[in-house]
């Protein structure tokens, strides 16, 4: 049984799954959440067998505020001792100009990327205050720094994540809770496949002619942040592929 516990949202694939493995290798016990119960169970079994840590899996959707509250409230006293919260659950949906936007895509992004992050944070932060310390890492995006064509609402949600990160850092300063963010550029996970509603050809085209970031690169950033000494906080790590200059300019192989 580890003395450190990390709570990770969106842990069934991509960044969240890689972060879960990395933190387990650093001897964190884990609370992992996600919507896909079968993948969550597989992740739990795999991590426990490989690293010898304890994993608690909670299958729910962060968009459901009641589910967020019920699952956090269900934690035993031992699992309430959360040292690290990774707000990772997030997605992009659609690439249309604002005037042609799909309302369902908009709501899905806002409800997951902004409201879901808020719900989980609202229920976990009091547990950190109770134990007089903690660390929150919000997974943001380069899209939270600079807007790109047809990124409108997704970029708005990630700008919100960056603003919330800064707000949390101010509000939680007196509570001895560190607040950090990680802002990746182009990274190849399920991200683009979800954005293009399962169109593999369009998803692959996003990374054509470049070597994109991968989930392990983001896990590296998490490891760097959480292994700094107590007097150091990393406010934000912005990382991109070598061939990406900003949100929309790439040097692609022809």
N, C-alpha and C positions, 0 to 999 in steps of 0.2 A: 504494500500500500504506500503510494507516494504521499509526500507532504504538500505537493503542488497539484492544483486542479485547474484545468482549462475548459472553458465552455465555448464550443465552436458551432456556429450555425452554417447551414449549407454544406454539410460534411460528407455528402454522398458521392461527390465527384470533384474534379477540377482542383481549384485552389484549396477548398475546405478539406478535401481528403488528403492532399499532400501536406497541408499544415498539421492535420491530425497525426499523421505518421511522424512528422518531424518533431512535434512536441512530445509524442510518446518516446521517441529516441532520446529526448532530453529528460525523460523520467517524469513527465506529467501524467497523472490520471486524467481521463477525459470524459466530458459530457458532450456527446455529439448529437446534432439534430439535423433533420431533413424531412422531405416529403415522401421519399421513396423508401418505404419500410424494408423491402428486401435488400436494397443496397446498404442501408444503414446497418442492418443485422450482419451482413457480410463484412462490412468495414469493422464493426465491433469485434467479430471473431478473428479477423485477420490481424488487427492491431494487438489484441490481447495475446495471441499466440506468438507473435514476432517479438514483442517488447516486454512482456511480463507485467504490463500495467493494467489497471482496472479501467474499464470503459462502460459508461452508462449511456445507452442510446434512447433518445426521445423522438418519436416519429410524429411530427406535426408541421403545419405551415405557419411561418412567421407572420403571414398576412392576417391570421386569425388571432385577434387580441386575447380573446377568452382562452384559447388554446395555449398561448404564450404564458398567461398568468397561471393556468392550471398546472402546466408542466413545471414551471419554476416553483410554484407552491408545493408541488408533490415531492420536492427534493428532501431527502433525509438530512438530519443535522450534519452528518459527515459530508454530504455532497453540496451543502450550502456554502462550504468554505472555499469559494471560487476566487482564485488568485488572478486569473486571466480570462478576459472575454474577447473572443474573436468574432466580430460582426462581419461575417463573410457572405451570407445569403444575399444574392443580387442577380440581376439579369438585364439584358437589353431585349426589346421586342420591336421589330419593324425598323425600316429605314425610309420613311416617307417624309416629304416636306410637311411642315406644320399644318398647312391648309388641307392636306389629304390624310392627316393622322387618324389612326384607328383608336377609338375611345377605349376599347378593351386592352389594347397594348399599353396605352397611357396609364390606365388604372393598375394594370399588373405591375408596371415598373415603379410607379409611385407607392403602391401598397407594399411591395417587397423591399425596394431599395431605401425608402425613407421611413415609412410607417412601421415596417417590420423591424428595422434597426432600432427605432424609438421604443417599440413595445418591449423587445428583449432587454434593452438597456434599462428601461424604467423598472423592470422587475428584478434585474440582477444587481444593479448599482446599490440598492439598499443593503444587500448581503455583503458587498464589499465595504460599505461604510461601517457596518456592524463589526467586521473583522479589522477595521481601521487600516485599510490599504487594498490596493489592487492595481490592475493594468487593463486598459481597454485598447484594442487595436481594431480600427474600422478599415475594412477593405474598400477603398475608393477607386479612383481611376484618373488617368490623364484627362479624361473627359470632364472631370471636376475642376480642372485647371483652365482648359481651353475648349471652346465649342467647335464642332466640325459640321460640315454640310449634312443635313438630314439626321443629325444626332439630337436635335432639339430637346425632347423631353428626357431622354436618357441622360444627356449632359446636364440638364436641370436637376435631375435626381442626384447626380454625383457632385454637383456644386453644393447641393443641400447637405450631402454627407460631409463635405469639407467644412461647411459652416457649422454643422452640428459637432464635428470633432473639435473645432476651436471653442465652441460654446461649452462643451463638456469639460475641456481643459481648464477653462476659467471657473466654472461652477464647482468642479471637483478638486481644485487646487488645495483647498483647506482640508480635504478629506484624505490626503495622501494617496490619491489615485492618479496614476499616470494615464495619459491619453495620447495615442499615436494613430497614424494612418499610413496606409501603403497605397500608392497610386500607380498601378501598372499601365504601360502602353499596350500595344498589340500583343496579346497572349493567346496561344492556341489551346483551348480547352473545349468544352461544349458551348462556350459563349456564343460564337457566331452561328452555330447550328440552331441554337434556341432563337437567336435574333431573326434568322431567316426562316423560322417556323419549319425546321426540318429539311430545308433544301441544302443538301450536301455540296452541290456544285457551287452555289453562291457562297457558302461558308468557306470552302477551300480557297476561293478566289481572294478572300480577304488577306491571306497570308502568302499569296503567290509572289515568288521572286524575293522573298526575305526569309530570314530565320527568326521566327517570332519568339517571344518569351514563352516559358512553359510553367507549369504549376510548381515545379521544384525551385524555380527562380524566386517565386513569391514566398515559398517556404524558407528559402535562404534569408529573405528580408525579415521574416518573422523571427527567425532564430537570432539574427543580429540584434533586433530590437529587444528581445526578452533576455538576452545575455549581457546587456550593459549593466554596469554597477548601479546600485540604488540611487546614487546622486545624479544619474544621467537619464534624460528622456529624449528619445528620438521623436520629434514632432511629426515628421512625414518623410517617407522615402518615395521619390518619384523615379521610376525606372522604365526604360524603353529598350526595344531591340536596337542594336547598333545602327541599323538602316532606317530608323524612324527619327525624324527631327521634331515633329509636333503631332497633333492629333490626326493630321491628314496628309502630311508630306513624307513620302517614303522614297528610298533609292532602291528600286526593284530590278532584279535581273530581267533582261529582255527575253 
